[in-house]
Amino acid sequence: MTRAKAAASPSVHTIETPVGEARATVHAATGTARGWFVTSHGAGGGIEARDLVALAAALPPLGITVALVEQPWRVAGKKLAPAPKRLDEAWVPVVEDLKARMDGLPFAVSGRSAGARVACRTAAASGAAGVVALAFPLHPPGKPAASRADELLGAGVPTLVVQGDKDPFGGPAEFPEPPAGTTLVAVPYADHSFGVAKKAPVTEEDTLALITDTVGDWLVSLFG
């Protein structure tokens, strides 16, 4: 029986952008290389988010290299994210830098919350094969009229949306009917951080397994 290749320690790359240094922590694929998954955090946290950590562990054995990207404002120690335009200005050169390391493999861009908005806005221009939107902030809490659906539906590439059904930024039932090429997956009992209440009939482990299985299967299908 062939033994699976052991996971190597992640490599860390500093990437210059017009708005400061970004940092990418790269978890290399341990199986036959299929592609890359380039993802970032939201406005209220970093790459230590539970879903990002779980994906960085689960995807490499599927042949998918994971790059967890810290935006320049986080690297600089700031507590507040800049305006969307500035986030995009940082993200685009990060993706371009990482593309040079991919040996021509396909890649998907991703992010959680505000990072998902960035990924959707820039996906087509970056040459990404697809987008994975984790906890997409459809609207500010309590303001459903202020919809950001146009960003999500305008990504221009196949899109997977993974959304907690208790998310105050917009639960799955609030999303518009997804067009062809867009898949919406609900995470039962989960909030914006994919946390679940202790009284819920599912555990955090169940929730993370659903997320990693969903994203992994979708990426394998996307990359072929």
C-alpha positions in Angstrom: 0.0 0.0 0.0 1.3 3.4 -0.9 1.6 5.8 2.0 0.2 9.3 1.6 2.9 12.0 1.4 3.2 13.8 4.8 2.2 17.4 4.9 5.2 19.8 4.8 5.4 22.9 6.9 3.7 25.8 5.2 5.9 28.4 3.5 5.4 32.1 4.0 5.8 34.7 1.3 5.7 38.5 1.7 4.2 40.2 -1.3 4.4 43.9 -2.1 1.2 45.7 -3.1 0.4 49.3 -3.7 -1.0 49.6 -0.2 1.7 47.8 1.8 3.0 44.3 2.3 0.6 41.3 2.2 1.6 37.9 3.5 0.7 34.5 2.0 1.0 31.3 4.0 1.1 28.4 1.5 0.1 24.9 2.4 1.4 22.7 -0.5 -0.6 19.9 -2.1 0.4 16.5 -0.8 -1.2 14.4 -3.5 -1.2 14.8 -7.3 -1.4 18.5 -7.9 -4.8 19.7 -9.2 -4.8 23.4 -8.6 -4.6 26.2 -6.1 -7.1 27.7 -3.6 -6.2 31.3 -2.8 -8.3 32.7 0.1 -8.3 35.6 2.5 -10.0 36.7 5.8 -12.7 39.2 6.5 -12.8 42.6 8.0 -13.1 41.4 11.6 -10.5 38.6 11.8 -7.5 36.9 10.2 -6.4 33.7 8.6 -6.9 31.9 11.9 -10.6 31.8 11.2 -11.9 28.3 11.9 -13.1 27.6 8.4 -9.8 28.8 6.8 -7.7 26.7 9.2 -9.9 23.6 8.4 -9.6 24.1 4.7 -5.8 24.5 4.9 -5.7 21.1 6.5 -8.3 19.3 4.4 -7.5 20.5 0.8 -3.8 19.6 0.3 -4.4 15.8 0.5 -6.8 16.3 -2.4 -4.0 17.8 -4.5 -5.0 21.4 -3.8 -2.4 23.9 -2.6 -3.9 26.4 -0.2 -2.6 30.0 0.1 -4.0 31.9 3.2 -3.5 35.6 2.4 -3.2 38.2 5.1 -4.2 41.6 3.7 -1.7 44.5 4.2 -3.9 46.2 6.8 -3.7 43.1 9.0 0.1 42.6 8.4 0.5 46.3 9.5 -1.3 45.6 12.7 -4.3 47.8 12.0 -7.7 46.9 13.4 -10.0 48.3 10.7 -10.1 47.3 7.1 -9.9 50.0 4.5 -12.5 50.8 1.8 -13.4 48.1 -0.8 -11.3 49.8 -3.5 -8.2 49.6 -1.4 -8.8 45.9 -0.6 -9.0 45.2 -4.3 -5.8 47.1 -5.0 -4.0 44.8 -2.5 -5.6 41.6 -3.7 -4.9 41.8 -7.4 -1.1 41.9 -7.1 -1.2 39.1 -4.5 -3.0 36.8 -6.9 -0.6 37.8 -9.7 2.4 37.0 -7.5 1.0 33.6 -6.6 0.1 32.7 -10.2 3.8 32.8 -11.0 4.3 30.0 -8.4 1.5 27.8 -9.8 3.3 26.1 -12.7 0.3 26.8 -14.9 -2.2 25.0 -12.7 -5.8 26.3 -12.4 -6.8 28.2 -9.3 -9.8 29.4 -7.5 -10.0 32.6 -5.5 -11.9 32.8 -2.2 -12.4 34.7 1.0 -14.7 34.8 4.0 -17.0 37.8 4.5 -15.4 41.0 3.2 -12.7 38.7 1.6 -15.5 37.0 -0.4 -16.6 40.3 -1.8 -13.0 41.0 -2.9 -12.7 37.6 -4.5 -16.0 38.1 -6.4 -15.2 41.6 -7.6 -11.8 40.6 -9.0 -12.3 36.9 -10.1 -12.8 37.3 -13.8 -10.0 39.8 -14.3 -7.6 37.6 -12.3 -8.1 34.6 -14.6 -9.5 32.4 -11.7 -11.4 29.3 -12.7 -13.9 29.9 -9.9 -14.8 31.6 -6.7 -15.6 30.2 -3.2 -17.5 32.7 -1.2 -17.5 31.8 2.5 -20.1 33.7 4.6 -20.7 36.3 1.9 -22.0 39.4 3.6 -25.2 39.9 1.5 -26.2 43.0 3.5 -25.3 44.7 6.7 -27.1 43.2 9.7 -30.6 44.4 10.0 -30.5 46.2 6.6 -31.6 43.7 4.0 -32.4 46.5 1.5 -28.7 47.3 1.2 -28.0 44.2 -0.9 -24.6 43.3 -2.3 -26.0 40.5 -4.5 -24.7 42.2 -7.6 -21.1 41.6 -6.5 -21.8 37.9 -5.9 -23.8 37.3 -9.1 -21.4 39.4 -11.2 -18.3 37.3 -10.5 -18.3 36.0 -14.0 -16.9 32.6 -13.1 -18.4 29.4 -11.5 -19.2 30.3 -7.9 -19.7 28.3 -4.7 -21.4 30.1 -1.8 -21.2 28.5 1.6 -23.5 30.3 4.0 -24.6 29.7 7.6 -28.4 29.7 7.9 -28.2 31.8 11.1 -26.0 34.4 9.4 -27.2 38.0 10.3 -25.4 39.3 7.2 -27.9 37.2 5.1 -29.0 33.6 5.5 -29.4 31.3 2.4 -33.1 32.0 2.2 -32.4 35.7 1.6 -30.1 35.1 -1.5 -31.6 35.6 -4.9 -32.2 32.6 -7.1 -28.6 31.6 -8.2 -27.9 31.7 -11.9 -26.4 28.8 -13.8 -22.8 28.3 -12.5 -23.6 29.4 -9.0 -24.1 26.9 -6.2 -25.5 27.9 -2.8 -24.9 25.6 0.1 -26.5 26.2 3.5 -24.7 25.3 6.7 -27.3 24.4 9.3 -27.4 26.3 12.6 -24.2 28.2 11.7 -23.7 31.9 12.2 -21.4 34.3 10.3 -18.3 32.7 11.7 -19.8 29.2 11.1 -20.1 28.8 14.9 -23.0 26.8 16.2 -24.8 27.2 19.6 -24.1 24.5 22.2 -27.8 23.5 22.1 -27.7 22.9 18.4 -28.1 19.3 17.2 -24.8 19.6 15.3 -21.3 20.2 16.6 -18.6 22.5 15.4 -16.7 19.5 14.0 -19.8 18.5 12.0 -20.0 22.0 10.6 -16.4 22.2 9.6 -16.6 18.7 8.0 -19.6 19.9 5.9 -17.6 23.0 4.8 -14.4 21.2 3.9 -16.2 18.3 2.2 -18.4 20.8 0.2 -15.5 23.0 -0.9 -13.2 20.0 -1.6 -15.7 18.2 -3.8 -16.5 21.4 -5.7 -12.9 22.3 -6.3 -12.0 18.7 -7.5 -14.9 18.9 -9.9 -13.8 22.4 -11.0 -10.2 21.5 -11.6 -10.9 18.2 -13.2 
